[in-house]
Amino acid sequence: MAERAFSVTRLPGFTTIAITAFVALYAPILVLVVYSFNASNSVATWGGFSLDWYRAAWENEAVQEAALRSVIIAAFAACFSTILATLTAVGTTRRGRFKGETFIYVIINQPLMVPEIVTAVALLILFGAIRQATGLHGLGYLILAHTAFCVPFAYLPIRARLEGMDMSLETAAADLYATPWQAFRHVTLPLLLPGIIAGAMLAFVVSLDDVIITEFVKSAGQDTLPTYMLGQLRRAMTPEVNAISTALLALTVLLLTIFFFITRGRDR
């Protein structure tokens, strides 16, 4: 009699644990979304269905400024981190094994392994020293900080795409007297484009949602949407925060859904 392959789903209590975990993770988010439509001024008392808080958030100039600043920072960070991640991925996958390869992977993925607050403190010290030495201020520090943090998030899907590509196409281009740049531009880059788009979108989402690094690095008047919401939690809280959170959640889910379909199409 053939033995059935082991499956964790057949373990006693697996279904109960899985359902409990999903409820614990998503029930608070569901409550947040429901109460974003609350007509009452209280975040905990239901006063009927209303879109007033979405309207209030839309007309709030502070929210508009913070949202625009978040999008600008995320767009620049996604662009820069994707360029760096693409160059790094090509450099580490389009050649044989080399000395120090593991060390390079560790350095690239360092922001994923080290607690984010450690990275934030390190960036705070570094940028503080630069500000003191140069006297330069502005949004560039936040963009650089987000870029450094987003590189590994962009790198992972790009590297995965490169590793799944057939190198014989690039070899064929070289046999047809294409220069390395021509082979990259006309063969590698078009095939790599889905991975680049996926990496850029993932980096954009990570930057858009970041709180800890932004809170440490930002200067006065440089609130992003997440840090603006954090500041509102310290004051009198209204369902407007729920409405902003729901809108941010919807945008994140939309971008991640697009990312899923891009990577799914890549796998096919």
BELJO-V309834 format. One record per residue. N is the residue number from 1. RES is the residue in one small letter. SS is DSSP state (@ for helix, = for strand, . for the rest). PHI is phi in degrees with one decimal (NA if undefined). BURIAL is I if it has 9 or more other ideal C-beta (glycine too) atoms within 8 Angstrom, else O. Layout:
N	RES	SS	PHI	BURIAL
N	RES	SS	PHI	BURIAL
//
This chain:
1	m	.	NA	O
2	a	.	-71.8	O
3	e	.	-82.3	O
4	r	.	-76.4	O
5	a	.	-63.6	O
6	f	.	-66.6	O
7	s	.	-138.3	O
8	v	@	-65.1	O
9	t	@	-68.2	O
10	r	@	-90.3	O
11	l	.	-68.8	O
12	p	.	-60.2	O
13	g	.	85.2	O
14	f	@	-60.8	I
15	t	@	-61.9	O
16	t	@	-62.8	O
17	i	@	-63.3	O
18	a	@	-63.1	O
19	i	@	-63.8	O
20	t	@	-60.0	O
21	a	@	-63.8	O
22	f	@	-64.6	O
23	v	@	-64.6	O
24	a	@	-63.1	O
25	l	@	-78.6	O
26	y	@	-104.7	O
27	a	@	-62.1	O
28	p	@	-60.8	O
29	i	@	-67.1	I
30	l	@	-63.2	O
31	v	@	-61.9	O
32	l	@	-57.9	I
33	v	@	-64.0	I
34	v	@	-62.2	O
35	y	@	-77.5	I
36	s	.	-72.3	I
37	f	.	-100.9	I
38	n	=	-77.6	I
39	a	.	-80.8	O
40	s	.	-79.1	I
41	n	.	-76.2	O
42	s	.	-90.0	O
43	v	.	-81.1	I
44	a	.	-116.0	O
45	t	.	-116.5	O
46	w	.	-78.5	O
47	g	.	-120.6	I
48	g	.	107.6	O
49	f	=	-80.3	O
50	s	.	-161.5	I
51	l	.	-103.5	O
52	d	@	-61.3	O
53	w	@	-73.9	I
54	y	@	-67.0	I
55	r	@	-64.8	O
56	a	@	-64.4	I
57	a	@	-66.7	I
58	w	@	-64.8	O
59	e	@	-92.1	O
60	n	.	-76.6	I
61	e	@	-64.1	O
62	a	@	-64.4	O
63	v	@	-66.7	I
64	q	@	-60.5	O
65	e	@	-64.1	I
66	a	@	-65.9	I
67	a	@	-65.6	I
68	l	@	-62.7	O
69	r	@	-64.6	I
70	s	@	-61.2	I
71	v	@	-65.9	I
72	i	@	-61.8	I
73	i	@	-62.4	I
74	a	@	-64.1	I
75	a	@	-65.7	I
76	f	@	-65.7	I
77	a	@	-63.3	I
78	a	@	-64.1	I
79	c	@	-64.0	I
80	f	@	-66.0	I
81	s	@	-67.1	I
82	t	@	-69.0	I
83	i	@	-61.4	O
84	l	@	-63.6	I
85	a	@	-66.3	I
86	t	@	-65.1	I
87	l	@	-61.7	O
88	t	@	-66.9	I
89	a	@	-63.7	I
90	v	@	-63.6	I
91	g	@	-67.0	O
92	t	@	-98.9	I
93	t	@	-114.5	I
94	r	.	-95.2	O
95	r	.	-163.5	O
96	g	.	-74.3	O
97	r	.	-62.1	O
98	f	.	-140.9	O
99	k	.	-66.7	O
100	g	.	88.2	O
101	e	@	-62.4	I
102	t	@	-63.0	O
103	f	@	-61.9	O
104	i	@	-63.5	I
105	y	@	-61.7	I
106	v	@	-63.8	I
107	i	@	-63.8	O
108	i	@	-63.8	I
109	n	.	-90.6	I
110	q	@	-53.7	I
111	p	@	-61.3	I
112	l	@	-80.2	O
113	m	@	-95.3	O
114	v	.	-86.9	O
115	p	.	-52.7	O
116	e	@	-60.0	I
117	i	@	-66.6	O
118	v	@	-66.6	O
119	t	@	-61.1	I
120	a	@	-63.9	I
121	v	@	-64.7	I
122	a	@	-62.3	O
123	l	@	-67.5	I
124	l	@	-60.9	I
125	i	@	-65.1	O
126	l	@	-62.0	O
127	f	@	-70.4	I
128	g	@	-63.4	O
129	a	@	-66.0	O
130	i	@	-66.8	I
131	r	@	-60.2	I
132	q	@	-67.1	O
133	a	@	-79.2	O
134	t	@	-107.2	O
135	g	.	75.8	O
136	l	.	-84.7	O
137	h	.	-133.4	O
138	g	.	141.0	O
139	l	.	-78.6	I
140	g	@	-60.1	O
141	y	@	-64.3	I
142	l	@	-65.0	I
143	i	@	-63.1	I
144	l	@	-64.1	I
145	a	@	-63.5	I
146	h	@	-66.6	I
147	t	@	-61.5	I
148	a	@	-60.9	I
149	f	@	-75.1	I
150	c	@	-89.0	I
151	v	@	-52.7	I
152	p	@	-64.5	I
153	f	@	-68.2	I
154	a	@	-77.7	I
155	y	@	-67.5	I
156	l	@	-60.4	I
157	p	@	-68.3	I
158	i	@	-68.8	I
159	r	@	-64.8	I
160	a	@	-61.3	I
161	r	@	-64.4	I
162	l	@	-63.0	I
163	e	@	-68.0	O
164	g	.	-90.3	O
165	m	.	-87.0	I
166	d	.	-82.7	O
167	m	@	-71.5	O
168	s	@	-64.9	O
169	l	@	-66.8	I
170	e	@	-69.1	I
171	t	@	-64.7	O
172	a	@	-63.6	O
173	a	@	-63.0	I
174	a	@	-65.8	I
175	d	@	-64.9	O
176	l	.	-91.8	O
177	y	.	70.3	O
178	a	.	-77.4	I
179	t	.	-71.6	O
180	p	@	-54.4	O
181	w	@	-67.3	O
182	q	@	-65.8	I
183	a	@	-63.6	I
184	f	@	-66.8	I
185	r	@	-68.0	O
186	h	@	-97.7	I
187	v	@	-118.8	I
188	t	@	-66.0	I
189	l	@	-60.8	I
190	p	@	-60.3	O
191	l	@	-71.3	I
192	l	@	-83.9	I
193	l	@	-55.0	O
194	p	@	-58.3	I
195	g	@	-67.9	I
196	i	@	-65.1	I
197	i	@	-62.7	I
198	a	@	-62.9	I
199	g	@	-64.8	I
200	a	@	-65.1	I
201	m	@	-67.2	I
202	l	@	-65.3	I
203	a	@	-63.8	I
204	f	@	-61.8	I
205	v	@	-64.5	I
206	v	@	-61.9	I
207	s	@	-66.1	I
208	l	@	-62.4	I
209	d	@	-93.0	I
210	d	.	-68.3	I
211	v	.	-120.4	I
212	i	@	-63.5	I
213	i	@	-63.1	I
214	t	@	-61.6	I
215	e	@	-63.8	I
216	f	@	-81.1	I
217	v	@	-90.6	I
218	k	.	-63.7	I
219	s	.	-101.7	O
220	a	.	-60.8	O
221	g	.	80.3	O
222	q	.	-116.4	I
223	d	.	-64.3	I
224	t	.	-93.7	I
225	l	@	-61.4	I
226	p	@	-62.4	I
227	t	@	-72.6	I
228	y	@	-62.6	I
229	m	@	-65.2	I
230	l	@	-61.6	I
231	g	@	-65.0	I
232	q	@	-66.8	I
233	l	@	-65.6	O
234	r	.	-86.2	O
235	r	.	-112.3	O
236	a	.	-70.3	O
237	m	.	-88.2	O
238	t	.	-126.0	O
239	p	@	-61.9	I
240	e	@	-60.5	I
241	v	@	-64.0	I
242	n	@	-62.7	I
243	a	@	-65.2	I
244	i	@	-63.9	I
245	s	@	-62.5	I
246	t	@	-65.5	I
247	a	@	-63.7	I
248	l	@	-65.6	I
249	l	@	-63.0	I
250	a	@	-62.0	O
251	l	@	-64.5	I
252	t	@	-63.9	I
253	v	@	-62.9	O
254	l	@	-60.9	O
255	l	@	-65.8	I
256	l	@	-69.1	I
257	t	@	-66.0	O
258	i	@	-61.5	I
259	f	@	-58.4	I
260	f	@	-63.2	O
261	f	@	-69.2	O
262	i	@	-64.9	I
263	t	@	-68.8	I
264	r	@	-66.3	O
265	g	@	-64.0	O
266	r	@	-62.9	I
267	d	@	-64.4	O
268	r	.	-67.6	O
//
